[in-house]
Amino acid sequence: MARERPATNWDEVPVIMDIPYAARLIGINVDVLTRKCQKGEFPAHKIFRRWRINKEEMINFINSK
């Protein structure tokens, strides 16, 4: 199975993404990011029982750290 090509700039990143995609972007484990979302430590929204992450909120979060 071919690996997905990583995004090389923010223009290639979708506006809304799931946790596995966001975890690959920032280089952490999916389970760790899921726990951070559940605890409110990472900006995410639960939509129909699934976590979704907004690109702009993620960029703002990263820049604030």
C-alpha positions as CSV (number, residue, x, y, z in Angstrom):
1,M,0.0,0.0,0.0
2,A,1.4,3.4,-1.0
3,R,2.0,6.0,1.7
4,E,0.1,9.2,1.5
5,R,2.3,12.1,0.5
6,P,2.7,14.5,3.4
7,A,1.5,18.1,3.0
8,T,4.3,20.5,2.2
9,N,2.4,23.7,2.9
10,W,-0.9,24.7,4.6
11,D,-2.6,25.3,1.3
12,E,-2.6,21.5,0.7
13,V,-4.2,20.8,4.0
14,P,-8.0,20.4,4.0
15,V,-10.1,23.0,5.9
16,I,-11.6,20.2,8.1
17,M,-9.7,17.1,8.9
18,D,-10.0,14.0,11.1
19,I,-7.7,13.0,13.9
20,P,-5.4,10.6,12.0
21,Y,-4.7,13.2,9.4
22,A,-4.0,15.9,12.0
23,A,-1.8,13.5,14.0
24,R,0.3,12.8,10.9
25,L,0.7,16.6,10.3
26,I,2.0,17.4,13.7
27,G,3.8,14.1,14.2
28,I,2.1,12.6,17.3
29,N,0.3,9.4,17.9
30,V,-3.4,9.2,17.0
31,D,-4.4,8.0,20.5
32,V,-2.5,10.8,22.2
33,L,-4.2,13.4,20.0
34,T,-7.6,11.8,20.6
35,R,-7.0,12.1,24.4
36,K,-6.0,15.7,24.1
37,C,-9.1,16.5,22.1
38,Q,-11.3,14.7,24.7
39,K,-9.7,16.7,27.5
40,G,-10.0,20.0,25.7
41,E,-6.3,20.4,25.4
42,F,-6.4,20.5,21.6
43,P,-9.0,22.4,19.5
44,A,-11.4,19.9,18.0
45,H,-15.2,19.5,17.6
46,K,-17.2,16.4,17.9
47,I,-19.6,16.1,14.9
48,F,-21.8,13.0,14.7
49,R,-19.7,11.1,17.3
50,R,-16.4,11.8,15.4
51,W,-13.7,14.3,16.1
52,R,-13.0,17.0,13.5
53,I,-10.3,19.6,13.5
54,N,-10.5,23.0,11.8
55,K,-7.3,23.9,10.0
56,E,-7.3,27.6,11.1
57,E,-7.9,26.6,14.7
58,M,-5.0,24.1,14.5
59,I,-2.7,26.8,13.0
60,N,-3.6,29.3,15.7
61,F,-3.1,26.6,18.4
62,I,0.3,25.7,17.0
63,N,1.4,29.3,16.7
64,S,0.3,30.0,20.3
65,K,2.6,27.3,21.8
